[in-house]
Amino acid sequence: MTLMELLAVGIAVLIVAHVLRRPWLRPMGLTVILAVYVAAHAILLGIQVLAALVFVVLLITHVELRILADRFARLYEAALSAADWARLRAALGRAVLRLATAAILAVVVPLFAADLAVAGVVPLTTIPSAILLAAGLVAVILALAILPSLRGRGAYSSGRTERGAKDN
């Protein structure tokens, strides 16, 4: 299929989702349209590095803010003690630090890799090196996002166990 045919399929799926009131079809249509857009830029139009970096940073920020909203919104509605508020503020501070670190890495790592390639330090300037760089960036971002929450869960569950033992 050509890109125009795929674009027509994506638009058709969006129309069908709207007409038949099937909201679960909408993400599929949007995914096809996005894939056509990315393929067109990667194959035909070229990729604008600065726009791609801005998009990655905004995407990381959006995902992290959605996670924070899901995690902390209901806590602000509950009546909390001063100690709980302090823990909540500390958790939000760590989340902001992770977000800032991920945003900085999303810009600095690709620019650093591009500088190394231009300087000739890293001779690989092909698609595989770009894919490896993207994989490394994703791995770092996942580590920043997942490891603190796993560490926090362990501390919370052990604290909960101790508190439960004191109550009994």
PyMOL CGO cylinders between C-alpha atoms (Angstrom):
from pymol import cmd
from pymol.cgo import CYLINDER

trace = [
    CYLINDER, 0.00, 0.00, 0.00, 1.17, 3.50, -0.68, 0.3, 1, 1, 1, 1, 1, 1,
    CYLINDER, 1.17, 3.50, -0.68, 1.19, 6.18, 1.95, 0.3, 1, 1, 1, 1, 1, 1,
    CYLINDER, 1.19, 6.18, 1.95, -1.87, 7.87, 0.42, 0.3, 1, 1, 1, 1, 1, 1,
    CYLINDER, -1.87, 7.87, 0.42, -3.83, 4.62, 0.60, 0.3, 1, 1, 1, 1, 1, 1,
    CYLINDER, -3.83, 4.62, 0.60, -2.85, 4.14, 4.23, 0.3, 1, 1, 1, 1, 1, 1,
    CYLINDER, -2.85, 4.14, 4.23, -3.87, 7.72, 4.95, 0.3, 1, 1, 1, 1, 1, 1,
    CYLINDER, -3.87, 7.72, 4.95, -7.27, 7.04, 3.35, 0.3, 1, 1, 1, 1, 1, 1,
    CYLINDER, -7.27, 7.04, 3.35, -7.65, 3.91, 5.49, 0.3, 1, 1, 1, 1, 1, 1,
    CYLINDER, -7.65, 3.91, 5.49, -6.87, 5.89, 8.65, 0.3, 1, 1, 1, 1, 1, 1,
    CYLINDER, -6.87, 5.89, 8.65, -9.36, 8.61, 7.77, 0.3, 1, 1, 1, 1, 1, 1,
    CYLINDER, -9.36, 8.61, 7.77, -11.99, 5.98, 6.91, 0.3, 1, 1, 1, 1, 1, 1,
    CYLINDER, -11.99, 5.98, 6.91, -11.50, 4.31, 10.29, 0.3, 1, 1, 1, 1, 1, 1,
    CYLINDER, -11.50, 4.31, 10.29, -11.94, 7.68, 12.04, 0.3, 1, 1, 1, 1, 1, 1,
    CYLINDER, -11.94, 7.68, 12.04, -15.14, 8.36, 10.09, 0.3, 1, 1, 1, 1, 1, 1,
    CYLINDER, -15.14, 8.36, 10.09, -16.53, 4.90, 10.83, 0.3, 1, 1, 1, 1, 1, 1,
    CYLINDER, -16.53, 4.90, 10.83, -15.69, 5.34, 14.52, 0.3, 1, 1, 1, 1, 1, 1,
    CYLINDER, -15.69, 5.34, 14.52, -17.55, 8.64, 14.59, 0.3, 1, 1, 1, 1, 1, 1,
    CYLINDER, -17.55, 8.64, 14.59, -20.59, 7.51, 12.58, 0.3, 1, 1, 1, 1, 1, 1,
    CYLINDER, -20.59, 7.51, 12.58, -21.05, 4.18, 14.36, 0.3, 1, 1, 1, 1, 1, 1,
    CYLINDER, -21.05, 4.18, 14.36, -20.16, 5.67, 17.75, 0.3, 1, 1, 1, 1, 1, 1,
    CYLINDER, -20.16, 5.67, 17.75, -17.34, 3.22, 18.38, 0.3, 1, 1, 1, 1, 1, 1,
    CYLINDER, -17.34, 3.22, 18.38, -14.79, 5.14, 20.48, 0.3, 1, 1, 1, 1, 1, 1,
    CYLINDER, -14.79, 5.14, 20.48, -12.43, 2.15, 20.63, 0.3, 1, 1, 1, 1, 1, 1,
    CYLINDER, -12.43, 2.15, 20.63, -11.82, 2.49, 16.85, 0.3, 1, 1, 1, 1, 1, 1,
    CYLINDER, -11.82, 2.49, 16.85, -10.58, 6.08, 17.11, 0.3, 1, 1, 1, 1, 1, 1,
    CYLINDER, -10.58, 6.08, 17.11, -7.09, 5.25, 18.46, 0.3, 1, 1, 1, 1, 1, 1,
    CYLINDER, -7.09, 5.25, 18.46, -6.61, 2.79, 15.61, 0.3, 1, 1, 1, 1, 1, 1,
    CYLINDER, -6.61, 2.79, 15.61, -7.40, 5.43, 12.99, 0.3, 1, 1, 1, 1, 1, 1,
    CYLINDER, -7.40, 5.43, 12.99, -5.16, 7.98, 14.70, 0.3, 1, 1, 1, 1, 1, 1,
    CYLINDER, -5.16, 7.98, 14.70, -2.36, 5.41, 14.89, 0.3, 1, 1, 1, 1, 1, 1,
    CYLINDER, -2.36, 5.41, 14.89, -2.58, 4.72, 11.15, 0.3, 1, 1, 1, 1, 1, 1,
    CYLINDER, -2.58, 4.72, 11.15, -2.54, 8.45, 10.35, 0.3, 1, 1, 1, 1, 1, 1,
    CYLINDER, -2.54, 8.45, 10.35, 0.42, 8.99, 12.70, 0.3, 1, 1, 1, 1, 1, 1,
    CYLINDER, 0.42, 8.99, 12.70, 2.28, 6.06, 11.13, 0.3, 1, 1, 1, 1, 1, 1,
    CYLINDER, 2.28, 6.06, 11.13, 1.73, 7.55, 7.66, 0.3, 1, 1, 1, 1, 1, 1,
    CYLINDER, 1.73, 7.55, 7.66, 3.01, 10.92, 8.87, 0.3, 1, 1, 1, 1, 1, 1,
    CYLINDER, 3.01, 10.92, 8.87, 6.13, 9.41, 10.46, 0.3, 1, 1, 1, 1, 1, 1,
    CYLINDER, 6.13, 9.41, 10.46, 6.81, 7.21, 7.41, 0.3, 1, 1, 1, 1, 1, 1,
    CYLINDER, 6.81, 7.21, 7.41, 6.40, 10.17, 5.05, 0.3, 1, 1, 1, 1, 1, 1,
    CYLINDER, 6.40, 10.17, 5.05, 8.88, 12.21, 7.05, 0.3, 1, 1, 1, 1, 1, 1,
    CYLINDER, 8.88, 12.21, 7.05, 11.34, 9.37, 7.48, 0.3, 1, 1, 1, 1, 1, 1,
    CYLINDER, 11.34, 9.37, 7.48, 11.27, 8.23, 3.84, 0.3, 1, 1, 1, 1, 1, 1,
    CYLINDER, 11.27, 8.23, 3.84, 10.37, 11.24, 1.72, 0.3, 1, 1, 1, 1, 1, 1,
    CYLINDER, 10.37, 11.24, 1.72, 10.58, 14.54, 3.56, 0.3, 1, 1, 1, 1, 1, 1,
    CYLINDER, 10.58, 14.54, 3.56, 13.47, 14.07, 5.97, 0.3, 1, 1, 1, 1, 1, 1,
    CYLINDER, 13.47, 14.07, 5.97, 13.37, 14.51, 9.71, 0.3, 1, 1, 1, 1, 1, 1,
    CYLINDER, 13.37, 14.51, 9.71, 13.79, 17.89, 11.37, 0.3, 1, 1, 1, 1, 1, 1,
    CYLINDER, 13.79, 17.89, 11.37, 15.91, 17.18, 14.42, 0.3, 1, 1, 1, 1, 1, 1,
    CYLINDER, 15.91, 17.18, 14.42, 14.85, 20.13, 16.54, 0.3, 1, 1, 1, 1, 1, 1,
    CYLINDER, 14.85, 20.13, 16.54, 11.15, 19.48, 15.97, 0.3, 1, 1, 1, 1, 1, 1,
    CYLINDER, 11.15, 19.48, 15.97, 11.67, 15.80, 16.78, 0.3, 1, 1, 1, 1, 1, 1,
    CYLINDER, 11.67, 15.80, 16.78, 13.46, 16.67, 20.02, 0.3, 1, 1, 1, 1, 1, 1,
    CYLINDER, 13.46, 16.67, 20.02, 10.72, 19.09, 21.04, 0.3, 1, 1, 1, 1, 1, 1,
    CYLINDER, 10.72, 19.09, 21.04, 8.13, 16.41, 20.31, 0.3, 1, 1, 1, 1, 1, 1,
    CYLINDER, 8.13, 16.41, 20.31, 9.97, 13.83, 22.42, 0.3, 1, 1, 1, 1, 1, 1,
    CYLINDER, 9.97, 13.83, 22.42, 10.28, 16.25, 25.33, 0.3, 1, 1, 1, 1, 1, 1,
    CYLINDER, 10.28, 16.25, 25.33, 6.61, 17.20, 25.13, 0.3, 1, 1, 1, 1, 1, 1,
    CYLINDER, 6.61, 17.20, 25.13, 5.58, 13.56, 24.89, 0.3, 1, 1, 1, 1, 1, 1,
    CYLINDER, 5.58, 13.56, 24.89, 7.65, 12.61, 27.93, 0.3, 1, 1, 1, 1, 1, 1,
    CYLINDER, 7.65, 12.61, 27.93, 6.22, 15.56, 29.85, 0.3, 1, 1, 1, 1, 1, 1,
    CYLINDER, 6.22, 15.56, 29.85, 2.67, 14.67, 28.86, 0.3, 1, 1, 1, 1, 1, 1,
    CYLINDER, 2.67, 14.67, 28.86, 3.03, 11.04, 29.93, 0.3, 1, 1, 1, 1, 1, 1,
    CYLINDER, 3.03, 11.04, 29.93, 4.64, 11.95, 33.24, 0.3, 1, 1, 1, 1, 1, 1,
    CYLINDER, 4.64, 11.95, 33.24, 1.99, 14.55, 34.02, 0.3, 1, 1, 1, 1, 1, 1,
    CYLINDER, 1.99, 14.55, 34.02, -0.78, 12.03, 33.25, 0.3, 1, 1, 1, 1, 1, 1,
    CYLINDER, -0.78, 12.03, 33.25, 0.88, 9.55, 35.60, 0.3, 1, 1, 1, 1, 1, 1,
    CYLINDER, 0.88, 9.55, 35.60, 1.17, 12.21, 38.30, 0.3, 1, 1, 1, 1, 1, 1,
    CYLINDER, 1.17, 12.21, 38.30, -2.46, 13.22, 37.88, 0.3, 1, 1, 1, 1, 1, 1,
    CYLINDER, -2.46, 13.22, 37.88, -3.64, 9.62, 38.16, 0.3, 1, 1, 1, 1, 1, 1,
    CYLINDER, -3.64, 9.62, 38.16, -1.41, 8.96, 41.14, 0.3, 1, 1, 1, 1, 1, 1,
    CYLINDER, -1.41, 8.96, 41.14, -1.84, 12.12, 43.21, 0.3, 1, 1, 1, 1, 1, 1,
    CYLINDER, -1.84, 12.12, 43.21, -5.16, 13.76, 42.33, 0.3, 1, 1, 1, 1, 1, 1,
    CYLINDER, -5.16, 13.76, 42.33, -7.28, 11.73, 44.73, 0.3, 1, 1, 1, 1, 1, 1,
    CYLINDER, -7.28, 11.73, 44.73, -4.75, 12.25, 47.53, 0.3, 1, 1, 1, 1, 1, 1,
    CYLINDER, -4.75, 12.25, 47.53, -5.41, 15.99, 47.49, 0.3, 1, 1, 1, 1, 1, 1,
    CYLINDER, -5.41, 15.99, 47.49, -9.10, 15.34, 48.11, 0.3, 1, 1, 1, 1, 1, 1,
    CYLINDER, -9.10, 15.34, 48.11, -8.44, 13.22, 51.20, 0.3, 1, 1, 1, 1, 1, 1,
    CYLINDER, -8.44, 13.22, 51.20, -7.78, 14.54, 54.68, 0.3, 1, 1, 1, 1, 1, 1,
    CYLINDER, -7.78, 14.54, 54.68, -4.10, 13.89, 55.35, 0.3, 1, 1, 1, 1, 1, 1,
    CYLINDER, -4.10, 13.89, 55.35, -1.90, 14.33, 58.38, 0.3, 1, 1, 1, 1, 1, 1,
    CYLINDER, -1.90, 14.33, 58.38, 1.13, 16.60, 58.35, 0.3, 1, 1, 1, 1, 1, 1,
    CYLINDER, 1.13, 16.60, 58.35, 3.44, 13.61, 57.93, 0.3, 1, 1, 1, 1, 1, 1,
    CYLINDER, 3.44, 13.61, 57.93, 1.42, 12.37, 54.97, 0.3, 1, 1, 1, 1, 1, 1,
    CYLINDER, 1.42, 12.37, 54.97, 1.54, 15.86, 53.37, 0.3, 1, 1, 1, 1, 1, 1,
    CYLINDER, 1.54, 15.86, 53.37, 5.33, 15.88, 53.81, 0.3, 1, 1, 1, 1, 1, 1,
    CYLINDER, 5.33, 15.88, 53.81, 5.62, 12.46, 52.12, 0.3, 1, 1, 1, 1, 1, 1,
    CYLINDER, 5.62, 12.46, 52.12, 3.29, 13.63, 49.35, 0.3, 1, 1, 1, 1, 1, 1,
    CYLINDER, 3.29, 13.63, 49.35, 5.41, 16.75, 48.74, 0.3, 1, 1, 1, 1, 1, 1,
    CYLINDER, 5.41, 16.75, 48.74, 8.59, 14.63, 48.72, 0.3, 1, 1, 1, 1, 1, 1,
    CYLINDER, 8.59, 14.63, 48.72, 7.04, 12.22, 46.19, 0.3, 1, 1, 1, 1, 1, 1,
    CYLINDER, 7.04, 12.22, 46.19, 5.98, 15.12, 43.96, 0.3, 1, 1, 1, 1, 1, 1,
    CYLINDER, 5.98, 15.12, 43.96, 9.49, 16.59, 44.24, 0.3, 1, 1, 1, 1, 1, 1,
    CYLINDER, 9.49, 16.59, 44.24, 11.01, 13.29, 43.11, 0.3, 1, 1, 1, 1, 1, 1,
    CYLINDER, 11.01, 13.29, 43.11, 8.54, 13.12, 40.23, 0.3, 1, 1, 1, 1, 1, 1,
    CYLINDER, 8.54, 13.12, 40.23, 9.46, 16.64, 39.11, 0.3, 1, 1, 1, 1, 1, 1,
    CYLINDER, 9.46, 16.64, 39.11, 13.15, 15.72, 39.31, 0.3, 1, 1, 1, 1, 1, 1,
    CYLINDER, 13.15, 15.72, 39.31, 12.53, 12.62, 37.14, 0.3, 1, 1, 1, 1, 1, 1,
    CYLINDER, 12.53, 12.62, 37.14, 10.57, 14.72, 34.66, 0.3, 1, 1, 1, 1, 1, 1,
    CYLINDER, 10.57, 14.72, 34.66, 13.27, 17.37, 34.43, 0.3, 1, 1, 1, 1, 1, 1,
    CYLINDER, 13.27, 17.37, 34.43, 16.01, 14.75, 34.08, 0.3, 1, 1, 1, 1, 1, 1,
    CYLINDER, 16.01, 14.75, 34.08, 14.14, 12.92, 31.32, 0.3, 1, 1, 1, 1, 1, 1,
    CYLINDER, 14.14, 12.92, 31.32, 13.45, 16.17, 29.46, 0.3, 1, 1, 1, 1, 1, 1,
    CYLINDER, 13.45, 16.17, 29.46, 17.09, 17.24, 29.67, 0.3, 1, 1, 1, 1, 1, 1,
    CYLINDER, 17.09, 17.24, 29.67, 18.33, 13.81, 28.58, 0.3, 1, 1, 1, 1, 1, 1,
    CYLINDER, 18.33, 13.81, 28.58, 15.90, 13.80, 25.66, 0.3, 1, 1, 1, 1, 1, 1,
    CYLINDER, 15.90, 13.80, 25.66, 17.58, 16.92, 24.31, 0.3, 1, 1, 1, 1, 1, 1,
    CYLINDER, 17.58, 16.92, 24.31, 21.19, 16.48, 25.44, 0.3, 1, 1, 1, 1, 1, 1,
    CYLINDER, 21.19, 16.48, 25.44, 21.77, 12.83, 24.45, 0.3, 1, 1, 1, 1, 1, 1,
    CYLINDER, 21.77, 12.83, 24.45, 20.79, 13.21, 20.76, 0.3, 1, 1, 1, 1, 1, 1,
    CYLINDER, 20.79, 13.21, 20.76, 22.71, 16.49, 20.43, 0.3, 1, 1, 1, 1, 1, 1,
    CYLINDER, 22.71, 16.49, 20.43, 25.77, 14.89, 22.05, 0.3, 1, 1, 1, 1, 1, 1,
    CYLINDER, 25.77, 14.89, 22.05, 25.50, 11.90, 19.70, 0.3, 1, 1, 1, 1, 1, 1,
    CYLINDER, 25.50, 11.90, 19.70, 25.21, 14.22, 16.71, 0.3, 1, 1, 1, 1, 1, 1,
    CYLINDER, 25.21, 14.22, 16.71, 28.29, 16.15, 17.85, 0.3, 1, 1, 1, 1, 1, 1,
    CYLINDER, 28.29, 16.15, 17.85, 30.25, 12.92, 18.23, 0.3, 1, 1, 1, 1, 1, 1,
    CYLINDER, 30.25, 12.92, 18.23, 29.20, 11.80, 14.75, 0.3, 1, 1, 1, 1, 1, 1,
    CYLINDER, 29.20, 11.80, 14.75, 30.11, 15.14, 13.16, 0.3, 1, 1, 1, 1, 1, 1,
    CYLINDER, 30.11, 15.14, 13.16, 33.46, 15.21, 14.95, 0.3, 1, 1, 1, 1, 1, 1,
    CYLINDER, 33.46, 15.21, 14.95, 34.21, 11.71, 13.69, 0.3, 1, 1, 1, 1, 1, 1,
    CYLINDER, 34.21, 11.71, 13.69, 34.57, 10.21, 17.16, 0.3, 1, 1, 1, 1, 1, 1,
    CYLINDER, 34.57, 10.21, 17.16, 31.74, 7.80, 16.43, 0.3, 1, 1, 1, 1, 1, 1,
    CYLINDER, 31.74, 7.80, 16.43, 31.92, 6.78, 12.76, 0.3, 1, 1, 1, 1, 1, 1,
    CYLINDER, 31.92, 6.78, 12.76, 28.43, 5.26, 12.73, 0.3, 1, 1, 1, 1, 1, 1,
    CYLINDER, 28.43, 5.26, 12.73, 26.03, 7.82, 11.31, 0.3, 1, 1, 1, 1, 1, 1,
    CYLINDER, 26.03, 7.82, 11.31, 23.54, 5.39, 9.84, 0.3, 1, 1, 1, 1, 1, 1,
    CYLINDER, 23.54, 5.39, 9.84, 20.04, 4.25, 10.68, 0.3, 1, 1, 1, 1, 1, 1,
    CYLINDER, 20.04, 4.25, 10.68, 21.29, 1.48, 13.05, 0.3, 1, 1, 1, 1, 1, 1,
    CYLINDER, 21.29, 1.48, 13.05, 23.17, 4.01, 15.16, 0.3, 1, 1, 1, 1, 1, 1,
    CYLINDER, 23.17, 4.01, 15.16, 20.07, 6.20, 15.33, 0.3, 1, 1, 1, 1, 1, 1,
    CYLINDER, 20.07, 6.20, 15.33, 18.00, 3.20, 16.40, 0.3, 1, 1, 1, 1, 1, 1,
    CYLINDER, 18.00, 3.20, 16.40, 20.56, 2.25, 19.06, 0.3, 1, 1, 1, 1, 1, 1,
    CYLINDER, 20.56, 2.25, 19.06, 20.60, 5.84, 20.34, 0.3, 1, 1, 1, 1, 1, 1,
    CYLINDER, 20.60, 5.84, 20.34, 16.80, 5.88, 20.53, 0.3, 1, 1, 1, 1, 1, 1,
    CYLINDER, 16.80, 5.88, 20.53, 16.82, 2.52, 22.34, 0.3, 1, 1, 1, 1, 1, 1,
    CYLINDER, 16.82, 2.52, 22.34, 19.37, 3.85, 24.83, 0.3, 1, 1, 1, 1, 1, 1,
    CYLINDER, 19.37, 3.85, 24.83, 17.29, 6.97, 25.40, 0.3, 1, 1, 1, 1, 1, 1,
    CYLINDER, 17.29, 6.97, 25.40, 14.14, 4.91, 25.95, 0.3, 1, 1, 1, 1, 1, 1,
    CYLINDER, 14.14, 4.91, 25.95, 16.03, 2.64, 28.38, 0.3, 1, 1, 1, 1, 1, 1,
    CYLINDER, 16.03, 2.64, 28.38, 17.26, 5.62, 30.41, 0.3, 1, 1, 1, 1, 1, 1,
    CYLINDER, 17.26, 5.62, 30.41, 13.81, 7.18, 30.50, 0.3, 1, 1, 1, 1, 1, 1,
    CYLINDER, 13.81, 7.18, 30.50, 12.22, 3.88, 31.54, 0.3, 1, 1, 1, 1, 1, 1,
    CYLINDER, 12.22, 3.88, 31.54, 14.80, 3.47, 34.28, 0.3, 1, 1, 1, 1, 1, 1,
    CYLINDER, 14.80, 3.47, 34.28, 14.09, 7.00, 35.52, 0.3, 1, 1, 1, 1, 1, 1,
    CYLINDER, 14.09, 7.00, 35.52, 10.36, 6.35, 35.50, 0.3, 1, 1, 1, 1, 1, 1,
    CYLINDER, 10.36, 6.35, 35.50, 10.21, 2.79, 36.85, 0.3, 1, 1, 1, 1, 1, 1,
    CYLINDER, 10.21, 2.79, 36.85, 13.02, 2.39, 39.37, 0.3, 1, 1, 1, 1, 1, 1,
    CYLINDER, 13.02, 2.39, 39.37, 11.91, 5.11, 41.82, 0.3, 1, 1, 1, 1, 1, 1,
    CYLINDER, 11.91, 5.11, 41.82, 8.35, 3.79, 41.86, 0.3, 1, 1, 1, 1, 1, 1,
    CYLINDER, 8.35, 3.79, 41.86, 9.57, 0.24, 42.52, 0.3, 1, 1, 1, 1, 1, 1,
    CYLINDER, 9.57, 0.24, 42.52, 11.81, 1.51, 45.30, 0.3, 1, 1, 1, 1, 1, 1,
    CYLINDER, 11.81, 1.51, 45.30, 8.91, 3.55, 46.69, 0.3, 1, 1, 1, 1, 1, 1,
    CYLINDER, 8.91, 3.55, 46.69, 6.57, 0.56, 46.63, 0.3, 1, 1, 1, 1, 1, 1,
    CYLINDER, 6.57, 0.56, 46.63, 9.02, -1.51, 48.62, 0.3, 1, 1, 1, 1, 1, 1,
    CYLINDER, 9.02, -1.51, 48.62, 9.40, 1.23, 51.22, 0.3, 1, 1, 1, 1, 1, 1,
    CYLINDER, 9.40, 1.23, 51.22, 5.64, 1.79, 51.38, 0.3, 1, 1, 1, 1, 1, 1,
    CYLINDER, 5.64, 1.79, 51.38, 4.79, -1.88, 51.73, 0.3, 1, 1, 1, 1, 1, 1,
    CYLINDER, 4.79, -1.88, 51.73, 7.43, -2.40, 54.46, 0.3, 1, 1, 1, 1, 1, 1,
    CYLINDER, 7.43, -2.40, 54.46, 6.22, 0.73, 56.27, 0.3, 1, 1, 1, 1, 1, 1,
    CYLINDER, 6.22, 0.73, 56.27, 2.67, -0.48, 55.99, 0.3, 1, 1, 1, 1, 1, 1,
    CYLINDER, 2.67, -0.48, 55.99, 3.65, -3.85, 57.45, 0.3, 1, 1, 1, 1, 1, 1,
    CYLINDER, 3.65, -3.85, 57.45, 5.41, -2.21, 60.38, 0.3, 1, 1, 1, 1, 1, 1,
    CYLINDER, 5.41, -2.21, 60.38, 2.46, 0.09, 61.01, 0.3, 1, 1, 1, 1, 1, 1,
    CYLINDER, 2.46, 0.09, 61.01, 0.08, -2.86, 60.83, 0.3, 1, 1, 1, 1, 1, 1,
    CYLINDER, 0.08, -2.86, 60.83, 2.24, -4.81, 63.32, 0.3, 1, 1, 1, 1, 1, 1,
    CYLINDER, 2.24, -4.81, 63.32, 2.24, -1.86, 65.75, 0.3, 1, 1, 1, 1, 1, 1,
    CYLINDER, 2.24, -1.86, 65.75, -1.56, -1.57, 65.55, 0.3, 1, 1, 1, 1, 1, 1,
    CYLINDER, -1.56, -1.57, 65.55, -2.03, -5.24, 66.47, 0.3, 1, 1, 1, 1, 1, 1,
]
cmd.load_cgo(trace, "trace")
